[in-house]
Amino acid sequence: MLLIALTMTVIFGVLYAKPYKVLKAAVAAEDWAKGAEALGMIRRLVGINLVLGLLTVVVASGGSVLPI
């Protein structure tokens, strides 16, 4: 679970460092194509984080029932 949490943290850091700043700049400049591209990357990264979070919940709530 710690590895998943660290991975999620790194993904969030990458998301905030690159695509979010590109999206903010694109919206300010009204460059909608570049903004859409950045938003697509944000969606993918948030989706990955969502899946990792759900995996963490399953592992945590499964406890001794799961053969992991």
BELQUI-V334666 format. One record per residue. N is the residue number from 1. RES is the residue in one small letter. SS is DSSP state (@ for helix, = for strand, . for the rest). PHI is phi in degrees with one decimal (* if undefined). PSI is psi as a letter, one per 30 degrees, with the letter a starting at -180 (* if undefined). Layout:
n = (N:N)
res = (RES:RES)
ss = (SS:SS)
phi = (PHI:PHI)
psi = (PSI:PSI)
This chain:
n = (1:2:3:4:5:6:7:8:9:10:11:12:13:14:15:16:17:18:19:20:21:22:23:24:25:26:27:28:29:30:31:32:33:34:35:36:37:38:39:40:41:42:43:44:45:46:47:48:49:50:51:52:53:54:55:56:57:58:59:60:61:62:63:64:65:66:67:68)
res = (m:l:l:i:a:l:t:m:t:v:i:f:g:v:l:y:a:k:p:y:k:v:l:k:a:a:v:a:a:e:d:w:a:k:g:a:e:a:l:g:m:i:r:r:l:v:g:i:n:l:v:l:g:l:l:t:v:v:v:a:s:g:g:s:v:l:p:i)
ss = (.:@:@:@:@:@:@:@:@:@:@:@:@:@:@:@:@:@:@:@:@:@:@:@:@:@:@:@:.:.:.:@:@:@:@:@:@:@:@:@:@:@:@:@:@:@:@:@:@:@:@:@:@:@:@:@:@:@:@:@:@:@:@:@:@:.:.:.)
phi = (*:-64.9:-63.1:-64.7:-63.3:-64.7:-62.5:-62.9:-65.8:-63.8:-60.8:-62.8:-61.4:-64.0:-60.1:-73.7:-74.4:-113.2:-63.9:-66.2:-67.7:-64.0:-62.9:-60.0:-66.4:-67.5:-67.3:-63.1:-89.1:56.5:-95.8:-69.3:-66.1:-67.5:-64.7:-65.2:-64.3:-65.6:-65.8:-62.3:-65.9:-62.2:-61.2:-62.5:-66.1:-67.2:-63.2:-62.3:-63.6:-62.7:-63.0:-64.2:-64.8:-65.4:-60.9:-62.9:-63.7:-63.5:-64.9:-68.9:-81.5:-71.7:54.4:-80.5:-73.6:-76.3:-84.8:-99.2)
psi = (e:e:e:e:e:e:e:e:e:e:e:e:e:e:e:e:e:d:e:e:e:e:e:e:e:e:e:e:f:h:i:e:e:e:e:e:e:e:e:e:e:e:e:e:e:e:e:e:e:e:e:e:e:e:e:e:e:e:e:e:f:e:b:f:e:k:h:*)
